[in-house]
Structure formats: C-alpha cells, structure tokens
Amino acid sequence: MIIKDIEYSKRFCKDLNKLPEQIIKIALKKELLFKCNPLHPSLRCHQLKGRLKGVWSLSVTDNYRIIFDRSLNGDIIFLSIGKHDIYKSL
C-alpha cells in the first residue's frame, strides 16, 4: 500500500475534536507511522468485511480506531475515529 496524500472528512475532524487530548496525541503519532509504513504491525491495518466491505481500519490504541477509505491512486481519506463502536455508526 502506497500513500500519496491523506484527506480528512468533516466527520473525522468532528470526531477527533471530541477525543481526550492523550488519544489525539497518539492518533497523530499513528498517522505519521501510517504515512511512513502503512503495514507496520502496531497499526493492525486491515480491510473490513460485511456492510463495511472495502473500507479499512487501523488501530490507534486497543480501544480506538481510525476508519479510512483509499483510492486507486494512493490517496487516503480518514472517515472516522473513535472507539470500537464507530463501526456501527458508519
């Protein structure tokens, strides 16, 4: 997986602003890691199944995830960030 650019949906920005400061700091570090090495084991990056088929997830912490989509040209759009229940609201 090659990452050219990361964009942020309005929902992602809104969700991010609701998170505790410590989680935001960790999420920013994970984003940098994701840009450098999207397949780093600590990100646990994987494609989702079922009704979210085609969308991807990466781990920020054990409890927090970033949900994203990717285009064929390598652009990434972060759709949402939050606890594991964000899968239900997409």
C-alpha positions as CSV (number, residue, x, y, z in Angstrom):
1,M,0.0,0.0,0.0
2,I,1.5,3.4,-1.1
3,I,0.1,6.5,0.5
4,K,0.3,9.7,-1.5
5,D,-2.0,12.0,0.5
6,I,-4.3,11.8,3.5
7,E,-7.5,13.8,3.5
8,Y,-9.9,14.2,6.4
9,S,-13.7,14.0,6.2
10,K,-15.8,16.5,8.2
11,R,-16.9,13.7,10.4
12,F,-13.4,12.6,11.1
13,C,-12.5,16.2,12.2
14,K,-15.6,16.4,14.4
15,D,-14.9,13.0,16.0
16,L,-11.2,13.8,16.6
17,N,-12.1,17.1,18.4
18,K,-14.3,15.1,20.9
19,L,-11.4,12.8,21.9
20,P,-9.3,13.1,25.0
21,E,-6.1,15.0,24.4
22,Q,-3.9,12.0,25.1
23,I,-5.7,9.9,22.4
24,I,-5.3,12.8,19.9
25,K,-1.5,12.8,20.5
26,I,-1.4,9.1,20.0
27,A,-3.5,9.3,16.9
28,L,-1.2,11.9,15.4
29,K,1.8,9.7,16.0
30,K,0.0,6.7,14.4
31,E,-0.8,8.9,11.4
32,L,2.9,9.6,10.9
33,L,3.7,5.9,11.2
34,F,0.9,5.1,8.8
35,K,2.3,7.5,6.2
36,C,5.8,6.0,6.6
37,N,4.9,2.4,6.9
38,P,1.1,1.6,6.4
39,L,1.7,-2.1,7.1
40,H,3.5,-1.6,10.4
41,P,2.3,-4.4,12.7
42,S,1.3,-2.0,15.5
43,L,-1.3,-0.4,13.2
44,R,-3.1,-3.7,12.7
45,C,-4.3,-2.3,9.4
46,H,-7.0,-4.4,7.7
47,Q,-9.9,-4.3,5.3
48,L,-13.3,-4.5,6.9
49,K,-16.0,-7.1,6.0
50,G,-19.8,-7.2,5.8
51,R,-21.6,-3.9,5.2
52,L,-18.3,-2.0,5.5
53,K,-16.6,-4.1,2.9
54,G,-14.0,-2.0,1.0
55,V,-13.3,0.3,4.0
56,W,-10.2,-0.1,6.1
57,S,-9.4,0.2,9.8
58,L,-6.2,0.9,11.7
59,S,-5.6,0.8,15.4
60,V,-4.7,3.9,17.4
61,T,-4.9,2.1,20.7
62,D,-6.6,-1.1,21.9
63,N,-9.9,0.8,22.1
64,Y,-9.6,3.5,19.4
65,R,-9.7,3.0,15.6
66,I,-9.4,5.1,12.5
67,I,-11.7,4.1,9.7
68,F,-10.5,5.1,6.2
69,D,-11.0,4.6,2.5
70,R,-8.4,4.5,-0.2
71,S,-8.4,5.3,-3.8
72,L,-6.6,3.5,-6.6
73,N,-4.1,6.4,-7.0
74,G,-3.0,6.1,-3.4
75,D,-5.0,8.8,-1.7
76,I,-6.4,8.1,1.7
77,I,-9.5,9.7,3.3
78,F,-9.9,9.3,7.0
79,L,-13.6,8.8,7.6
80,S,-14.0,8.5,11.3
81,I,-12.1,8.0,14.6
82,G,-13.4,6.6,17.8
83,K,-13.9,3.6,20.0
84,H,-14.8,0.2,18.5
85,D,-18.5,1.2,18.3
86,I,-17.7,3.6,15.4
87,Y,-18.2,0.6,13.1
88,K,-21.9,0.6,13.9
89,S,-22.4,4.3,13.0
90,L,-20.9,4.2,9.5
